[in-house]
Amino acid sequence: MSNASDQEKLSHRIAQTMVRGFDKHYRLFRECSAGAKPRFEHAEWLEGQRAVRERIQFYDDRVRETVETLQSEFAAARLDDGVWQQAKLFFIGLLTDHKQPELAETFFNSVFCQIMHRTYFHNDFIFVRPAVSTEYIESDPPTYRSYYPNEAGFRASVLQVFKDFAWMREFEDLERDVEYILRSIAAHLGSFPPREANLQIQVLSSAFYRNKGAYVIGKAVNGAQEYPFTVPVLHSADGKLYLDTIILDAWRIGVLFSLSRAYFMVDMEVPSGYVQFLRSIMPNKPRSELYTMLGLGKQGKTMFFRDLIFHLHHSADQFIVAPGIRGLVMMVFTLPSYPYVFKVIKDVFGSSKEVDHETVRRKYQFVKQVDRVGRMADTLEFSMVALPRNRFSPELVAELYREVPSLIEEDGGDLIIRHLYIERRMEPLNMYLDKAQRNGRGDLVDHAVEEYGNAIKELAIANIFPGDLLWKNFGVTRYGRVVFYDYDEIEYMTDCRFRRIPPPPDFETEMSGEVWYSVSRQDVFPEEFETFLLVSDRIRDSFMRHHADLFDVAFWQNAQEQIRQGLVQDFFPYPESQRFSRLYCAEQPG
């Protein structure tokens, strides 16, 4: 009896230690996220970028601390199964009335999986399935504020929405901007607002901060109808605030939450409430992606993997080698019925690659820490992934054992992949261009080439140089946007040295085919881009019309100079034509 009582006390203390570790993590996470508001008010753009980078590390730091505590105080790795199973039950009990139970369950999983062998990774010991509901968790302040236009008037209610954020900077002309909002709504919906007595405006209590903008997100509810909206708030040249546009299409709001963009900073007591609200206006956006875009990447990974396992139970197709040109660093496979690709780092790289495994992993982590400006695909990183062996095609299994034998093992009916990246599937740009040219679609070629150049330029002014600019390293999204996704040679722009090729000393040297000038690892010669980019007359014609400046070293050096001067550019995740300054500027005096 005494032994049973001692085991119960031990299990309870372990559960308490786990909860304390998580609570510390979320307290620090929330403090960092809440700091986005004063950073926005004081236009501290570089500090905001630094906070995004630092916040990513918070989770792993707290997991490591908790593991060390459990090991030192309880010799956790030597505890018997009964202690851990009981600790999980006590942990569930401690989540009663907790504001972030789903995140705490994921934290428990992370800590446990650092301590125990993967044979324990099932629902008896970890939360393979969630145990605590996230429905109806009360928040203080509430997740969203409500406004009633039929009591205060629609214009007055909209004005109040923005006043209630209580930013310390004054608005340039809030009355003017609200008038633009009302006109845009009327143009989008026709007669609006309706005169129903139950019309309500619901607005998430925290703004969503990213880059140099604060995004106000909400919806108007009128009976069974809902009208989603997002309003970006920006700084004017003289430091005052203004409303830049209103986004009224749900799919355009979804673009704000694309994984090709930086994560938001949002002050949330109950993150599940925010995700539930966002899902009501973006029902096709997976919860996993919403959690990830709120900066809760571990929760995003947990929910993604649950979705993947569910999909495998309800599908029958096999994982196959991804179509396209084989990479020199990454081996890529896919499941045709699932819109993602799976990438593993090869054991041996192509001879032209001067990187190692640790460098590649560091590059992929780098991508998470920067503003991806809508031009780089985010990745989910997993370890010890168990997938059904019978779902892998024979060709894929053979290639895995040929290219990545160090990362593969088999356990019963599962194939275990020790390290894996997963990202949204896109059509490789080289394949897209080939198909467009074969089909005589010059318009698609022109659009893709223009998008490709825009992607490179936007990454450049965000201090990112892709390194390998080949067409095959870029993809085309379902919205026709070109996005970069091969990161083994990515660098900060400011770490590169962009040079002109010096003239040869004499004719014989020029004709020799040998390089007559010194080249270091950081050197980039934009003149050389032509040789591998202008692969057809049609592409050459389009490229030279839109982006000939990419072959000029001056473009790159000017971009570097702006970065070194601390200039942070605006990146608008909506069309320039929708901005109020474009729609209504003709009405302004002068």
Secondary structure by P-SEA (a helix, b strand, c coil): caaaaaaaaaaaaaaaaaaaaaaaaaaaaaaaaaaaaaaaaacaaaaaaaaaaaaaaaaaaaaaaaaaaaaaccccccccaaaaaaaaaaaaaaacccccaaaaaaaaaaaaaacccccccccccccccccccccccccccccbbbbbcccccaaaaaaaaaaaaccccccccaaaaaaaaaaaaaaaccccccccccbbbbbccbbbbcccbbbbbbbbbcccbbbbbbbbbbbcccbbbbbccccccaaaaaaaacccccbbbbbcccaaaaaaaaaaacccccaaaaaaaacaaaaaaaaaaaaaaaaaacbbbbbccccccccccbbbbbcccccbbbbbbbccccccccccaaaaaaaaaaaaaccccccbbbbbbbcccccccccccaaaaaaaaacccccccccccbbbbccbbbbbbbccaaaaaaaaaaacaaaaaaaaaaaaaaaaaaaaaaccccccccccccccccccbbbbcccccccccccbbbbcccccccccccccccccccccccccccccccccccccaaaaaaaaacccccccaaaaaaaaaaaaabbbbbbbcccccccccccccccccc
